[in-house]
Amino acid sequence: PSSTLLYIVFYLKPHEIMKSAINFHLDSTVMRGAIFNVAVAFLMVSTGTINTLAAKWADLNTAGGSNPTAEHYYDHPFFQAATMFLGEALCYIAFMILFFYKKSRNQDMSEFGDQKFNPFIWAIPAMCDLIGTSIMYVGLTWTYAASFQMLRGSVIIFTGLLSVAFLGQKLKFHHWIGMVTVIVGLVVVGVGDYVFFNGSSSGLDKNTVL
């Protein structure tokens, strides 16, 4: 998924990890941190892929009926988006458990940052995320899972370019390599959808997929 691509390219810095590993300059602490980061990235890729495949599998399920057709597809993208956000909201419960656990034991709380803020400041970005995710799930009902996943990952391109334009950041070589790789993937998937389109087995129209 898109968040995983951002995590790998902008945070993990895989070229630095490989360089240090080759030169045998990684001590045990750094090595454990690197392994943990790679494991987290792999877990995010796996769960993100399962998320998309499960949602598309649900879209392809049908149920018998009589109005207006004898067969109905599971066409509920907004419910799928709401379910995903419900799952994400459960992370807040885990956060609060960890927060109060460390607080009760008088442990270091610096990793949690300043918790005195107005929670409504997140209302606007949360609504943008909700609308964007809902629209993406609508698009998933009209196209293939592979196309959806790649287009979803294209956010790394806009994030990189906008960070240069508005934040004045200077992208490094591995950042550009990651962005170019995503662009190539988008082109390959897009061309594949058009060339190898099989509407009879998917129930999709070519214009809809495009």
C-alpha positions as CSV (number, residue, x, y, z in Angstrom):
1,P,0.0,0.0,0.0
2,S,0.9,3.7,-0.4
3,S,1.8,4.2,3.3
4,T,4.2,1.3,3.1
5,L,5.9,2.6,0.0
6,L,6.4,5.9,1.8
7,Y,7.7,4.1,4.9
8,I,10.2,2.0,2.9
9,V,11.5,4.7,0.6
10,F,11.6,7.7,3.0
11,Y,12.1,6.2,6.4
12,L,13.9,2.8,6.1
13,K,16.5,4.1,3.6
14,P,17.2,0.6,2.3
15,H,20.4,1.7,0.5
16,E,22.0,2.8,3.7
17,I,21.0,-0.4,5.5
18,M,22.6,-2.5,2.7
19,K,25.7,-0.3,2.6
20,S,26.2,-0.7,6.3
21,A,25.5,-4.4,6.2
22,I,28.1,-4.9,3.5
23,N,30.7,-3.0,5.4
24,F,29.9,-4.9,8.6
25,H,29.4,-1.6,10.5
26,L,26.1,-2.5,12.1
27,D,26.3,-3.1,15.8
28,S,23.7,-5.3,17.5
29,T,21.4,-2.5,18.4
30,V,21.3,-1.0,14.9
31,M,20.9,-4.4,13.4
32,R,17.9,-5.2,15.6
33,G,16.3,-1.8,14.7
34,A,16.9,-2.5,11.0
35,I,15.4,-6.0,11.2
36,F,12.4,-4.6,13.2
37,N,11.8,-1.8,10.5
38,V,12.0,-4.3,7.7
39,A,9.6,-6.7,9.5
40,V,7.1,-3.8,10.1
41,A,7.3,-2.9,6.4
42,F,6.8,-6.5,5.3
43,L,3.8,-6.7,7.7
44,M,2.3,-3.5,6.3
45,V,2.7,-4.8,2.7
46,S,1.1,-8.1,3.6
47,T,-1.9,-6.8,5.5
48,G,-2.4,-4.0,2.9
49,T,-2.5,-6.6,0.1
50,I,-4.9,-8.8,2.1
51,N,-7.1,-5.8,2.7
52,T,-7.4,-5.0,-1.0
53,L,-7.9,-8.7,-2.1
54,A,-10.5,-9.2,0.6
55,A,-12.4,-6.1,-0.4
56,K,-12.3,-7.1,-4.1
57,W,-13.4,-10.6,-3.3
58,A,-16.4,-9.2,-1.4
59,D,-17.3,-7.1,-4.5
60,L,-17.3,-10.2,-6.7
61,N,-19.7,-12.1,-4.4
62,T,-23.3,-12.3,-5.7
63,A,-26.6,-13.0,-4.1
64,G,-29.9,-14.1,-5.8
65,G,-32.7,-11.6,-6.1
66,S,-35.5,-10.5,-8.4
67,N,-35.4,-6.7,-8.4
68,P,-34.1,-5.3,-10.7
69,T,-32.0,-8.3,-11.7
70,A,-31.8,-11.9,-10.7
71,E,-28.2,-11.5,-9.5
72,H,-26.8,-8.8,-7.2
73,Y,-23.2,-8.0,-6.6
74,Y,-21.9,-6.9,-3.2
75,D,-21.8,-3.2,-4.1
76,H,-21.3,-1.4,-0.7
77,P,-18.0,0.6,-1.0
78,F,-19.0,3.1,1.7
79,F,-19.7,0.3,4.2
80,Q,-16.3,-1.2,3.4
81,A,-14.6,2.1,4.0
82,A,-16.5,2.5,7.3
83,T,-15.4,-1.0,8.4
84,M,-11.8,-0.2,7.6
85,F,-12.0,3.0,9.7
86,L,-13.5,1.0,12.5
87,G,-10.5,-1.3,12.5
88,E,-8.2,1.7,12.5
89,A,-10.1,3.2,15.4
90,L,-9.3,0.1,17.5
91,C,-5.7,1.1,17.4
92,Y,-6.6,3.9,19.7
93,I,-7.6,1.4,22.3
94,A,-4.2,-0.3,22.1
95,F,-2.6,3.1,22.3
96,M,-4.5,4.0,25.5
97,I,-3.7,0.7,27.1
98,L,0.0,1.2,26.5
99,F,-0.2,4.8,27.5
100,F,-1.8,4.2,30.9
101,Y,0.4,1.1,31.5
102,K,3.6,3.1,31.2
103,K,2.1,6.0,33.1
104,S,1.0,3.7,36.0
105,R,4.6,2.4,36.2
106,N,6.2,5.8,36.0
107,Q,8.1,4.9,32.9
108,D,9.4,7.3,30.2
109,M,6.5,9.0,28.5
110,S,8.5,11.1,26.1
111,E,7.6,8.8,23.1
112,F,4.0,9.8,23.4
113,G,4.6,13.5,23.0
114,D,2.4,16.2,24.4
115,Q,-1.1,14.9,24.9
116,K,-2.7,18.2,25.7
117,F,-4.2,19.3,22.4
118,N,-7.6,19.8,20.9
119,P,-8.6,16.6,19.2
120,F,-10.8,18.4,16.8
121,I,-7.8,19.8,14.9
122,W,-7.7,16.3,13.3
123,A,-11.3,16.7,12.0
124,I,-10.4,18.2,8.6
125,P,-7.7,15.7,7.7
126,A,-9.8,12.8,9.0
127,M,-12.7,13.8,6.8
128,C,-10.4,14.1,3.8
129,D,-9.1,10.6,4.5
130,L,-12.7,9.3,4.9
131,I,-13.8,10.9,1.6
132,G,-10.7,9.7,-0.2
133,T,-10.9,6.2,1.0
134,S,-14.6,5.9,0.2
135,I,-14.0,7.1,-3.3
136,M,-11.2,4.6,-3.7
137,Y,-13.5,1.7,-2.7
138,V,-16.0,3.0,-5.2
139,G,-13.3,2.8,-7.8
140,L,-12.3,-0.7,-6.6
141,T,-15.8,-2.0,-7.6
142,W,-15.2,-0.8,-11.2
143,T,-11.6,-2.0,-11.8
144,Y,-9.1,-4.7,-10.9
145,A,-7.4,-5.2,-7.5
146,A,-3.9,-4.8,-9.1
147,S,-4.9,-1.5,-10.7
148,F,-6.4,-0.2,-7.5
149,Q,-3.3,-1.1,-5.5
150,M,-0.9,0.6,-7.9
151,L,-3.0,3.7,-8.3
152,R,-3.3,3.8,-4.5
153,G,0.5,3.7,-4.3
154,S,0.9,6.6,-6.6
155,V,0.5,8.9,-3.6
156,I,4.2,8.6,-3.1
157,I,4.8,10.6,-6.3
158,F,2.6,13.5,-5.2
159,T,4.0,13.4,-1.7
160,G,7.6,13.6,-3.0
161,L,6.8,16.4,-5.5
162,L,4.7,18.5,-3.1
163,S,7.3,18.1,-0.3
164,V,9.8,19.8,-2.7
165,A,7.4,22.5,-3.8
166,F,5.9,23.5,-0.4
167,L,8.3,22.2,2.2
168,G,11.5,22.9,0.4
169,Q,12.9,19.4,1.0
170,K,15.6,18.1,-1.2
171,L,14.9,14.5,-2.4
172,K,17.8,12.1,-2.5
173,F,18.7,9.6,-5.2
174,H,16.8,6.7,-3.6
175,H,13.7,8.9,-3.3
176,W,13.6,9.5,-7.1
177,I,14.3,5.8,-7.7
178,G,11.3,4.9,-5.6
179,M,9.1,7.4,-7.4
180,V,10.2,6.3,-10.9
181,T,9.6,2.6,-9.9
182,V,6.0,3.5,-8.9
183,I,5.5,5.3,-12.2
184,V,6.8,2.3,-14.2
185,G,4.5,0.0,-12.2
186,L,1.5,2.3,-12.9
187,V,2.3,2.2,-16.6
188,V,2.7,-1.6,-16.7
189,V,-0.5,-2.2,-14.8
190,G,-2.5,0.3,-16.9
191,V,-1.3,-1.1,-20.2
192,G,-1.9,-4.6,-19.0
193,D,-5.5,-3.8,-18.1
194,Y,-6.1,-2.4,-21.6
195,V,-4.3,-5.1,-23.6
196,F,-5.3,-8.2,-21.7
197,F,-8.8,-7.0,-20.8
198,N,-11.3,-9.8,-20.3
199,G,-14.7,-8.3,-19.6
200,S,-16.7,-11.5,-20.0
201,S,-15.1,-13.1,-17.0
202,S,-14.9,-10.1,-14.8
203,G,-18.2,-8.4,-15.5
204,L,-16.5,-5.1,-16.1
205,D,-16.6,-2.7,-19.1
206,K,-13.3,-1.6,-20.7
207,N,-14.3,2.1,-20.5
208,T,-15.1,1.7,-16.8
209,V,-11.8,0.0,-16.1
210,L,-9.9,2.8,-17.9
